[in-house]
Amino acid sequence: MLHMQAEIGEQPEAIRRLLCEEGAQIARVAAALRARQPAVLLLVARGTSDNAATYAKYLFGLVNHTIVALAAPSLTTVYGASLNLAQAAVIGISQSGESTDVVEVMRQAGQAGALTIGLTNNAASPLAASVQYPLLLHAGEEKALPATKTYTASLAALAMLAAHLAGDKRLLEALAALPEALHAVLELEPIMAEAAARFRHIERCVSLARGVNYATALEAALKLKETCYLSAEPYSTADFMHGPIAVVEEDFPALLFAPPGRAQPVMEEMAQALARRRAASLIVARSPDLLRLAALPVAMPVDVDELLTPIVYIVPAQFFALHLAQAKGFDPDAPRGLHKVTRTR
């Protein structure tokens, strides 16, 4: 079995460990945030972790009514700018904890008076050492280059923090049910392997979602780029309608992530628009009406809180990338020219 395949399968237990082993520390960090009452929450990340930060932008805005921004690390590392962060809380996200620019931004944020938090899978990492409050993912070693279980663990840790910060018992209960939901979604692997076989000749596609699952569209596209070398372009459906939809012609491949919730009606409109253009749409959804619009429907077997759907809806995309890479004759564990730890400035 490939490392990537095994690690996709490990996600239920990784989330269970996170819930059991990091809950108390996350509650302490939430208490520190409540005491500090920061004016803004700044998120610092790269790559897959940046997609987790995009999720956090929606999450903390919806659950905690907080102003959230994604950092531009080059302001610090390339331009040498000193930002006024005295009234901010800054969260750095890096599964390895070794992303050079993320660590440097966090170090300088602490010097500027910000409350600093670091999400990482490596307790001995530079990121953990550079922040006031390290939060550990407990995902276990990730041997495949494409991040899978560390991504979903990052999302779950952020959701735990938002829930504790808000005192949202309903969301905490929904988080406790995630491992079982993920177990159910793992049963979709044969369906995604069949989808990959049908799509094995594609060289480009779009990945579409709206709201909290915009992060899912981003992460799905990244996995397809990393493992299959596709030109996979992610969009919010709102942005896609503002011009890029012109690329869609008959049999153009499109992935849509459309869970139940506030964003579902606009996703149904997007699916209808693609159907009119006779696109080859792979739709991941619960709604029978939405699934009927798909060239390849993927019926999700579980309902979860809309805020947590990115944690389960990315799993079919992980399987799709894994099996599409194999169908194309590539090794998804070791994409060409890439390294597990990427250091940029």
C-alpha positions as CSV (number, residue, x, y, z in Angstrom):
1,M,0.0,0.0,0.0
2,L,1.2,3.5,-0.8
3,H,2.0,5.9,2.0
4,M,-0.6,8.4,0.7
5,Q,-3.3,5.7,0.6
6,A,-2.4,4.6,4.2
7,E,-2.4,8.1,5.5
8,I,-5.8,9.0,4.0
9,G,-7.1,5.9,5.9
10,E,-5.5,7.1,9.1
11,Q,-7.5,10.3,9.2
12,P,-10.3,9.1,11.6
13,E,-7.8,8.0,14.2
14,A,-5.6,11.1,13.7
15,I,-8.6,13.3,14.4
16,R,-9.6,11.1,17.4
17,R,-6.1,11.6,18.9
18,L,-6.2,15.3,18.3
19,L,-9.6,15.6,20.1
20,C,-8.3,13.5,23.1
21,E,-4.8,14.8,23.5
22,E,-4.9,18.5,22.5
23,G,-8.3,19.6,23.8
24,A,-7.1,20.9,27.1
25,Q,-4.3,23.0,25.5
26,I,-6.7,24.4,22.9
27,A,-9.1,25.4,25.7
28,R,-6.2,27.2,27.4
29,V,-5.4,29.1,24.2
30,A,-9.0,30.0,23.8
31,A,-9.0,31.4,27.3
32,A,-5.9,33.5,26.5
33,L,-7.6,34.8,23.3
34,R,-10.7,35.8,25.3
35,A,-8.6,37.6,27.8
36,R,-6.7,39.4,25.1
37,Q,-9.7,40.4,22.9
38,P,-7.5,40.9,19.8
39,A,-8.8,43.4,17.2
40,V,-7.8,41.2,14.3
41,L,-6.7,37.6,13.8
42,L,-3.8,37.2,11.3
43,L,-3.1,33.8,9.7
44,V,0.4,32.9,8.4
45,A,0.9,29.8,6.2
46,R,2.2,28.3,2.9
47,G,1.0,25.5,0.6
48,T,-1.5,23.1,2.0
49,S,-1.4,25.0,5.3
50,D,-2.4,28.1,3.5
51,N,-5.6,26.3,2.4
52,A,-6.2,25.5,6.0
53,A,-5.8,29.2,6.7
54,T,-8.4,30.0,4.1
55,Y,-10.8,27.7,6.0
56,A,-10.0,29.5,9.2
57,K,-10.8,32.9,7.6
58,Y,-14.4,31.7,7.1
59,L,-14.6,29.7,10.4
60,F,-13.5,32.5,12.8
61,G,-15.6,35.0,11.0
62,L,-18.7,32.9,11.2
63,V,-18.3,31.4,14.7
64,N,-16.4,34.2,16.5
65,H,-17.4,37.3,14.5
66,T,-13.7,38.1,14.2
67,I,-11.9,40.2,11.6
68,V,-9.6,37.7,9.9
69,A,-6.8,38.3,7.4
70,L,-4.2,36.1,5.6
71,A,-0.7,37.4,6.0
72,A,1.6,38.3,3.1
73,P,4.9,36.9,4.6
74,S,7.1,38.7,2.0
75,L,6.2,42.0,3.7
76,T,8.4,40.8,6.6
77,T,10.9,38.4,4.9
78,V,11.5,40.2,1.6
79,Y,10.6,43.9,2.2
80,G,11.6,44.1,5.8
81,A,8.3,45.8,6.9
82,S,7.5,46.1,10.6
83,L,3.8,45.6,11.1
84,N,1.8,47.1,13.9
85,L,0.5,43.9,15.5
86,A,0.2,44.9,19.1
87,Q,-3.6,44.4,19.0
88,A,-3.5,41.2,17.0
89,A,-3.4,37.5,17.5
90,V,-1.3,35.7,14.9
91,I,-1.7,32.0,14.1
92,G,1.1,30.3,12.1
93,I,0.3,27.0,10.4
94,S,3.0,24.6,9.2
95,Q,2.7,20.8,9.4
96,S,6.5,20.4,9.5
97,G,7.0,23.6,11.6
98,E,10.0,24.3,9.5
99,S,8.7,26.8,6.9
100,T,11.3,29.5,7.1
101,D,9.1,32.5,6.2
102,V,6.2,31.4,8.5
103,V,8.6,31.0,11.4
104,E,10.2,34.4,10.8
105,V,6.8,36.1,10.6
106,M,5.8,34.5,13.8
107,R,9.0,35.5,15.6
108,Q,8.6,39.1,14.5
109,A,4.9,39.1,15.4
110,G,5.8,38.1,18.9
111,Q,8.4,40.9,19.2
112,A,5.7,43.3,18.0
113,G,3.5,42.4,20.9
114,A,1.0,40.0,19.2
115,L,-0.3,36.9,20.9
116,T,1.2,34.1,18.9
117,I,-0.1,30.6,18.3
118,G,1.5,27.8,16.1
119,L,-0.2,24.8,14.6
120,T,2.3,22.1,13.8
121,N,2.7,18.3,13.7
122,N,6.3,18.6,15.1
123,A,6.7,19.5,18.8
124,A,10.4,20.1,18.3
125,S,10.0,22.4,15.3
126,P,11.2,26.0,15.0
127,L,7.6,27.1,14.7
128,A,6.7,25.5,18.1
129,A,9.7,27.2,19.6
130,S,8.9,30.6,18.2
131,V,5.3,31.1,19.5
132,Q,3.7,31.6,22.9
133,Y,1.1,28.8,22.4
134,P,2.1,25.8,20.3
135,L,-0.8,23.5,19.3
136,L,0.2,20.0,18.2
137,L,-1.7,18.1,15.5
138,H,-0.9,14.5,16.8
139,A,-1.3,13.2,13.3
140,G,1.7,10.9,13.4
141,E,4.5,10.9,10.9
142,E,3.4,11.7,7.4
143,K,5.6,9.9,4.9
144,A,3.9,10.7,1.6
145,L,4.9,14.1,0.2
146,P,1.3,15.3,-0.3
147,A,-0.3,16.3,3.0
148,T,-3.5,14.5,3.8
149,K,-3.9,13.7,7.5
150,T,-2.0,16.8,8.6
151,Y,-4.4,18.9,6.5
152,T,-7.6,17.6,8.0
153,A,-6.0,17.7,11.5
154,S,-5.2,21.3,10.9
155,L,-8.8,22.0,10.0
156,A,-10.0,20.1,13.1
157,A,-7.6,21.9,15.4
158,L,-8.8,25.3,14.1
159,A,-12.4,24.3,14.5
160,M,-11.7,23.2,18.1
161,L,-10.1,26.6,18.8
162,A,-13.1,28.5,17.3
163,A,-15.6,26.3,19.2
164,H,-13.8,26.7,22.6
165,L,-13.3,30.5,22.0
166,A,-17.1,30.9,21.4
167,G,-18.1,28.4,24.0
168,D,-20.0,26.6,21.3
169,K,-21.0,23.2,22.8
170,R,-23.0,22.3,19.6
171,L,-19.9,22.6,17.5
172,L,-17.7,20.7,20.0
173,E,-20.3,17.9,20.0
174,A,-20.1,17.9,16.2
175,L,-16.3,17.7,16.3
176,A,-16.5,14.7,18.6
177,A,-18.5,12.8,15.9
178,L,-16.0,13.5,13.2
179,P,-13.9,10.3,13.4
180,E,-17.0,8.1,12.7
181,A,-18.0,10.4,9.9
182,L,-14.6,10.1,8.4
183,H,-14.7,6.3,8.7
184,A,-17.9,6.3,6.6
185,V,-16.4,8.5,3.9
186,L,-13.4,6.2,3.5
187,E,-15.8,3.7,2.0
188,L,-15.9,6.0,-1.1
189,E,-12.4,4.9,-2.3
190,P,-13.7,2.4,-4.9
191,I,-16.0,5.0,-6.4
192,M,-13.1,7.5,-6.6
193,A,-10.8,4.9,-8.1
194,E,-13.5,4.3,-10.8
195,A,-13.8,8.1,-11.3
196,A,-10.0,8.4,-11.7
197,A,-10.1,5.6,-14.4
198,R,-12.7,7.5,-16.3
199,F,-10.8,10.8,-16.1
200,R,-7.3,9.4,-16.6
201,H,-6.7,11.3,-19.9
202,I,-7.5,14.8,-18.5
203,E,-4.8,17.4,-18.5
204,R,-6.7,20.3,-17.0
205,C,-9.8,20.9,-14.8
206,V,-11.4,23.3,-12.5
207,S,-12.2,22.8,-8.8
208,L,-15.2,24.7,-7.5
209,A,-16.9,25.5,-4.2
210,R,-18.2,28.4,-2.2
211,G,-18.0,29.6,1.4
212,V,-16.2,27.4,3.9
213,N,-15.5,24.8,1.2
214,Y,-13.5,27.3,-0.9
215,A,-10.7,25.8,1.0
216,T,-11.7,22.3,-0.3
217,A,-11.6,23.6,-3.9
218,L,-8.1,25.0,-3.2
219,E,-6.8,21.9,-1.6
220,A,-8.3,19.5,-4.2
221,A,-6.6,21.5,-7.0
222,L,-3.3,21.5,-5.1
223,K,-3.4,17.7,-4.7
224,L,-4.1,17.2,-8.4
225,K,-1.3,19.5,-9.3
226,E,1.2,17.8,-6.9
227,T,0.3,14.2,-7.8
228,C,-1.0,14.3,-11.3
229,Y,0.7,17.4,-12.8
230,L,-2.6,18.7,-14.0
231,S,-3.4,22.3,-14.7
232,A,-6.1,22.3,-11.9
233,E,-7.5,25.7,-11.2
234,P,-9.5,26.4,-8.1
235,Y,-12.3,29.0,-7.9
236,S,-15.0,30.3,-5.7
237,T,-18.1,29.8,-7.9
238,A,-18.8,33.6,-7.6
239,D,-15.4,34.3,-9.1
240,F,-15.7,31.6,-11.7
241,M,-18.9,33.2,-13.1
242,H,-17.0,36.5,-13.5
243,G,-15.2,35.3,-16.7
244,P,-13.4,32.0,-16.2
245,I,-16.5,30.0,-17.0
246,A,-15.8,30.9,-20.6
247,V,-13.2,28.1,-20.7
248,V,-15.9,25.4,-20.2
249,E,-16.9,23.5,-23.3
250,E,-18.3,20.1,-23.9
251,D,-16.6,17.4,-21.7
252,F,-14.5,20.0,-19.8
253,P,-13.7,18.4,-16.4
254,A,-15.0,20.2,-13.3
255,L,-15.0,19.1,-9.7
256,L,-17.8,20.6,-7.5
257,F,-18.0,20.3,-3.7
258,A,-21.5,21.0,-2.7
259,P,-22.5,19.9,0.9
260,P,-25.9,20.8,2.4
261,G,-26.0,24.3,4.0
262,R,-26.1,27.9,3.1
263,A,-23.9,27.6,0.1
264,Q,-25.8,24.7,-1.5
265,P,-28.2,26.8,-3.6
266,V,-25.5,28.7,-5.4
267,M,-23.6,25.4,-6.0
268,E,-26.8,24.0,-7.6
269,E,-26.9,27.0,-9.9
270,M,-23.3,26.4,-10.8
271,A,-24.0,22.7,-11.5
272,Q,-26.9,23.7,-13.8
273,A,-24.7,26.2,-15.7
274,L,-22.1,23.5,-16.2
275,A,-24.7,21.0,-17.3
276,R,-26.0,23.5,-19.9
277,R,-22.5,23.6,-21.3
278,R,-22.3,19.8,-21.3
279,A,-19.2,19.8,-18.9
280,A,-18.0,16.6,-17.4
281,S,-18.8,17.4,-13.8
282,L,-17.7,15.3,-10.8
283,I,-20.0,16.5,-8.0
284,V,-19.5,15.6,-4.4
285,A,-22.8,16.2,-2.6
286,R,-25.7,14.8,-0.5
287,S,-28.5,16.4,-2.5
288,P,-30.1,14.0,-5.1
289,D,-31.1,17.1,-7.2
290,L,-27.5,18.2,-7.4
291,L,-26.1,14.7,-8.0
292,R,-28.5,14.3,-11.0
293,L,-26.7,17.2,-12.7
294,A,-23.3,15.3,-12.5
295,A,-21.6,13.3,-15.2
296,L,-20.1,11.5,-12.3
297,P,-22.0,11.8,-9.0
298,V,-20.3,11.1,-5.7
299,A,-23.0,10.7,-3.0
300,M,-21.5,11.5,0.4
301,P,-22.7,8.9,3.0
302,V,-22.9,11.2,6.1
303,D,-24.3,14.6,7.2
304,V,-22.0,16.8,9.3
305,D,-22.3,20.3,10.5
306,E,-21.7,22.7,7.5
307,L,-18.7,24.3,9.3
308,L,-17.0,20.9,9.4
309,T,-17.8,19.7,5.9
310,P,-14.3,20.7,4.6
311,I,-12.8,18.1,6.9
312,V,-14.9,15.3,5.3
313,Y,-15.4,16.6,1.7
314,I,-11.7,16.7,1.0
315,V,-11.4,13.0,1.5
316,P,-12.9,12.0,-1.9
317,A,-10.6,14.5,-3.6
318,Q,-7.6,12.9,-1.8
319,F,-8.6,9.5,-3.1
320,F,-9.3,10.9,-6.6
321,A,-5.8,12.5,-6.7
322,L,-4.2,9.3,-5.4
323,H,-5.9,7.0,-8.0
324,L,-5.6,9.4,-10.9
325,A,-1.9,9.7,-10.4
326,Q,-1.6,5.9,-10.5
327,A,-3.8,5.7,-13.6
328,K,-1.4,8.1,-15.3
329,G,1.6,6.1,-14.2
330,F,2.9,8.5,-11.6
331,D,4.0,7.9,-8.0
332,P,1.8,10.0,-5.7
333,D,4.0,9.4,-2.7
334,A,7.0,11.2,-4.4
335,P,6.0,13.9,-6.9
336,R,8.8,15.0,-9.1
337,G,11.0,17.8,-7.9
338,L,9.2,18.3,-4.6
339,H,10.3,17.9,-1.0
340,K,8.3,17.4,2.2
341,V,9.7,20.5,3.7
342,T,9.8,23.6,1.5
343,R,11.8,26.6,2.7
344,T,11.1,29.9,1.2
345,R,11.6,33.5,2.3
